[in-house]
Amino acid sequence: MIKQLKGLCIFIFCLLGVYGACQPANPGNEILKASNELILKDGWEMQSSLKITQNGTDLSSKNFRPTDWYQISVPSTIIGGLLANDYYDFDPFMGQNFKKLSDPALDKPWWFRKEFSLPSNFDGKNVVLKLQGVNYKANVWVNGHLIADSSAVKGPMRIIDLDITKSVAVGKNVLALEILRPFNPNRKDGDLAIDYADWIHYPPDYNAGIVNDVVLLGYDKVGVQYPQVDTHFDLPSLDVAHLTVHGLVTNYTNVSQKVEVRAVLNHHKSVSKTVSLAPGEKQDVSFSYQSFAALNIKNPKIWWPWQYGEPLLNHIKLSVYQDNKLCSAVADEFGIREVTSSLIDNHSRVFMINGKRIMLRGAAWSPDIFQRRTAKRQQQEILLYKDMHLNIIRSEGKFEDETFYDLCDKYGMLVMTGWMCCGAWQYPENWTSAERAVAMASDSSMMYWLRSKACIMVWLNGSDMPPRDPSVERDYLAIEKSLHWPNPILATANESKSQVSGYSGVKMAGPYEWVPPIYWESDNKRQYGGTWSFATEISPGPSIPPYESLTRFLQGDGLHYDSDDWNYHCGTMKFGTTKVFNTALFARYGQVSDMKDYAKKAQAQNYEAHRAMMEAYGLHKYNTATGVIQWMGANPWPSLIWHTFDYYLNPGGTYFGIKKAMEPVHVQYSYANNSVALVNSTLKMKNDLTVKAEIFNLDGQKVFDKLSAAQVGADGTTSVFSLPAPTDDYSDTYFLRLGLQDESGKIISTNWYWLSRKKDALNWSKSNWWMTPQTDYADYKSLQSMPKTRVEVKKARELVRGHLRDSVKHKITLTNKGSVVAFQIRIRAAEKKADGSVGKDILPAIYSDNFIQLAPGESRTITCSYAVKDAKKIIEEEPSGEGKGNVELEVSGWNLEND
């Protein structure tokens, strides 16, 4: 059944971006972030060394005139820059086109050149060039002078400061970087660069290029950077925050300097001290609350993760003065919060925020495969994580830019980050002394950069194992201590015991492949992916995008579940197909008639599997389950595995299954013991609740009905009642509807399950780190022949004006007018083409719920919201050019009439 919404007028507004775009740009296309800080973002040029005969002296000359160079903005990899210039006549994401990107020229150096105008206020200042991410190494030239060679500028996770004072002047200047790509970062003897392991195929440039900001800073003799404010509470009281301030002060001259360093909190609380610096000295300056009474803050503005409270931010400014003349200053936002952790047992670690333990449920993060990033895309993805009620993001060695962490700070989204598996970073015993120096410099850079971020919860010194050379972990820990890292540090993301720091209290014992819902509560020996400990990466495997997304990267014969193109868009190695998922899908839901049918059934299987994982961890929280990270949240390219929403930001069954499981106050079913329970993820006790359970057969007959009063404690769980075992009165496949009402009668949770009298069964004796095979399958095949029902659709819409964007909000009320359950109803907002067909989805869009069920006579109202400008990109203009287009609200389901 298709319902149309016609004649939606799309209003066009000139809206500013959230970050960056608001900054004024000078004629050289630089972003003047502060009076002494210039971000070199736009106006770069890029070219292969194979097409250039000149050397760095010539290329960085003010008189050099590039011809036929590629115009880019940074950050940019080589391939990212080529894509921005429409170099390729194919979509690299379609089918196996990715293979066509291979080019011997990518193995040779490439030049990145930037002409910039140095403002007059930099005159007489010490000018520092900050490279926040060069992959993998570079020779750096400014105005014909070699500033640093590739032995010094090496490693994409390093932040490298280069004093270029003697080589620049106010007015026109030229910066040129000869960048050399990394080799074999996925191997134990490769370069310490960006690694993807078995996620995806490697881009043939291995992300060579500039992968983070390039910044110019102006200082008057002495510079200050990396402000940090640590918090200590007298827990459990939060009445007083004891703060310690740190900052890095650098003497950029060849003579000793005596300066005054001032720290100002929230524009009015000030402390200061005098510091002496030797020529060229760097000094970490600290102000402790024991020595400065002003740093003991009463009734502070506290930063909380978003579900626990408001993520309130405070302001810090560090300044350096000499004879009352300002040398330099730096300002930032920070959170007053304290993160701690403790072991429940040797294998289970619980984390506390401001003294409150927190059940962590989130998903992993991966940037675009070509390291293309925008503030808009980052915000869109973080808001999708938040809409699913997730509270933590894990980033495994894929560091984002400043904007990403600022957004996480703003939205109260916690971040777990650290070093990566599985190539060169995991084999320190093979490092040369130079590579070890790169690793330690990288660790120092990350500590300085991320230590001030409120969102950062924990740092991992290893991923799939502790550093194999214990001396490396010791050196990491020494650096982290000396640079005042304020948060918990773990040796590894897995369950290994470090020789240096002991048990991690977390695990990564799989699975990464399809397992049925019963899996998560059946790991009774606590060996694999069951609900115990903190699973730092785990997943029921494939996450098939909706059909509309599949057609964007698979076509013709490639759009089939066992084609070579299909498998190419899975992972690599053990994860190169969806065969395990497909076997379960066909055994449980039946054979498919075409790929639309496949995608429809896949959404149901994705929904139940991912919901069950998150529900099980919620139900068993703190006993001893303390966290779970879905591997992954989003993919770096269009993929068929490991995501909650697809590359195009299209949410499918996985997304809405997780969102359902993560409701703040949630009623749920236990596959393990056939019971009903409540999970409260808020910090307030919930009294006077009413739980209702109903069981329906496929013909619509209600065979069970029970009502029960209940309550659940703050951040607690409670078992409500057990359900009867299925009898002969039940159909082979039947529905369980759970409803939860508060004291006013308001429905706060509605949760449907489709269950089978034949149960999924697992062969635990054949388990391994990536899967547990099944010996039998639930039988949902009768869902294919359900009786049809009619669903009435009523719609309303409004234009919601916002400070930074205007959005459209639809309210769609669905009423089941038939006598049987309406199964897997999906609402889709898309383009209505002139010929009446349905076009592209409007993305991203936020749906209050989707892929829902309705009992006979039941009504639900679903909201759908999206930005006006995102709709405008999709909807075709009318010939009048007035920008009026049509939005289609497509309502579909398994058993709807006229669907």
Phi, psi and omega in degrees: 000131182240127177247136186250143171244110188257154168069032177283116181280125180265113179276138182254124179234147174273099186253136178280152174290167183289320182226162170074299184296340180283347185278139178291139178254138177272177186301339179272010180067027175266154178260116180273092185287321177213174185299334182242018184224123183236119179266122181270089188256304185260171174077021176275160174231149186222140177202153179285143177295340179291342181253011185233132178259342183281159177262182183297327178299315181288315185294332180265010177283146178293341183270350181288135180242102180296140173233136179062032172271159180272131180274125183220168166244151177247149010293148176197135168275174179299308181294322176302319178293320178295319178297320180296338180258014179054039181293325183266144178262026180212158174276114184295345180268349181280127177055233179252024180301337180307327181296333183289349180286342181301134184202126179304334180296336181288343179275351181258163180298151173234147179261135172242119187236140182219121169271130181222156178254119179274121184296159183295334181288353174274353183299129180080000181269159168280121186256126183243130173265117181256118175258111186265001177176094175248128182240115005253324178213166187205151164261129188246126182238141174225121176049045176085001182248134173284114183273318180203147180258181188289350174283336180262328181255092189207125177109117184287345180264006179266145169254117189246123177259127179238124178281113183245021186307315186285350186252356183236163176212162176301137183107208186288136175218164181227131175245133178225131177241124172266107189257132179250129185290158173284157176236131174053047177295344179274003181244157185292344179247021183267193181278152181276071185239199182282129185237143180245355178052236185257019182290310191207177170284147182282137172296139187293346172270359182050039178062029176296137178146205177254112191253008173206187189292152168243123191228142170253135180234139179246125181234151173260088179074310185234132180245154177229141180204174178057056175295141180218140175233114176271150180239138170226129176253155169272071187300143012276357181289140175243018185290329181231131175256121177267115188251146172233131184252136176232154173198152179262122180246133185231132174270114183266012180250173178259021174229158180294148181226139172246125186224163172256128177254125181243141174238129180236123180258130176050035171071004182217334178269118188236140172224157181205162175203157178265137184229137175254134183235129174288165178305126178071007185285142168254134182221131176274112184262134183233148172236115183263152178291338177291329183265339183233106184299331181296345181270006172260099192263120177275144179048057186288159169280112189259140175269125175239151166303150196299331180277346184261347182165196181271138177277070185286136181246150177245173185240137176232137173230126174252132180227151176239128180237147171226119185054043179064014176255131183291124175270316180191163178207154176214141181230154180200166172263148178215162179251133171277102181198156181230124180251127177226170177208161177207160179270128169287314169214186185297344186242006186220115181250136177247142180253147179236137173248118181052038177085354179259125177292150185225132173276117187262119176227119185206203182210157181281161185239140172218129176287169176309144185300334178259016177059028173278132181213145173225156178298324181296312181297317179300315180295319179301315182292317180297322178292329174291319174303314183293323179297330175282359182072017177289151182237002179211144174245134172254131178240112183263089175069009177248087185281138179268195179258183184302321183299319180302311182290327175297319178295318177296320174301313185295319185267000178073031181263117179290154181227130169254126183214174181153196184284167192249165161269185353231007182262235188299326180297336185270357184233065183296340178294344179263356183290144167281172178297326178292319180292323177296321177297322176298316181298316182289322176295324177295318179297317178299317181299314181293324179295312179300315187289314190263351185296336183269356186279124180298328186287336185289121185259323186205149177244137179250119178281352174206162179254276186285353177193161172297160175309127186294338174258109183304332181293333177292316177297321179298318180293318175304310184297324178295318178297314184295324177290316183293334181260015168064039176301123192267355190245168177304148177234130176243148180286335188200159174270000179248187189273007182296153174263120179286142175292341185260311189245003174083208185287140178280328184077012176231174182212159169215063184264022180078183004274168172236005183235165182309132167221152182283168183303327183295339184308313194294335179254013186245001180279068190294334180271001178052056179246337189233232190265016180293179188278075174211154180063198179245107180276106186282343172201127188193151183188147168278034166079230186306147175224092188286125178294160172303157185306320183298326177283323179304321183288351179277344178225002176224133181220161176057224180294341179289340179275070180206145190289357174227021178282163177296321178297317179302309182295329179297333180265013167272204175272208177236176179054239184291346187249031185272004177215173172248028187298318181296315177298315182297318179301315178294319182299313183289325179288327185268316186253351179099165178296155183256149181273329178197184185286335173296318178294320177301311183296322179297313180292326179297325179297320179295317181291321176297318182300306186294324183289314183286324175300315183299321179298309181292323179295319182296318179292327175292316183296324185255021184298140179069006182221065351254021180293127182234351179182158177208131177247114174294126177261097014226187177273310179223158180260151177283352174202172182298116187226162181254000183228155164057063169204163174261329170222154189278179185302332182270007181071025180269119181274129178246206183300321179303311183302311186282335171294316177294315181301319179296314182297333187263013176308141182305317173235119198226135172257135186212166181254144174256116177294334186286321185231014173056047183232171180245137182220164174244141175233122181252116180259007177264171180264018178238138176294145180245112180254168172054045177265157176232126179253133178234132176240133177226141177240129182241140170280171180294335179275005178093351181293132175273121183251355178204145180205126179214141179237137182211139172283150182202164170213159180214138184287168176301131181050036186239179176225156174206142174275134185262302176196163176267152177264151178290153175294146179302142178246181178294346177285344181276144171288163183303319170247133181221166184247139172247121175251124176248134177231145180229127178241148175272187187295338180271358183090002179287133177283121181248352175201129172232126189219120182252142174232142168252125190235158182237142174293338174263126189261152169294141178228144186244148176256084185296335180292342180256013181294152171217189187291347184240349178194163169233118183289157177262145174257343177204161186232143169300155184242105178249016186299331181292348175297336181291335184246026178301147173299148180284156175218160180251130178246123177278138182238125173238142188229150171214153180215158176211152174266122182253115181274138180229167182296317183252344179202153171256146182225161174253134177239123177257142169243118183245114179261121182250131178231125179279110182268358182264191184251004178234165179293135171271123192251133173054056176283128181239133173256135183224122175267121186212173177289134171261111182284164182298330181276005178092351180281163181264130183259221185288151174292146170277115187224146353284153175227144179253118177254134179296331177195163178193167186054055188257169174242151175228129174287161176306126180084352183282145175240143173223143174250123181249137175255149177224125182232145176205159181286142178304316183292332176288323175294321182299327180294333185266318190280132180285141178285150173287160180305333180293343180075013182280357178079018179269131179219181181246140172250132177260127169258100183271125178245120183226167179189179183287326189224041179266139177297141176063020178283000000 
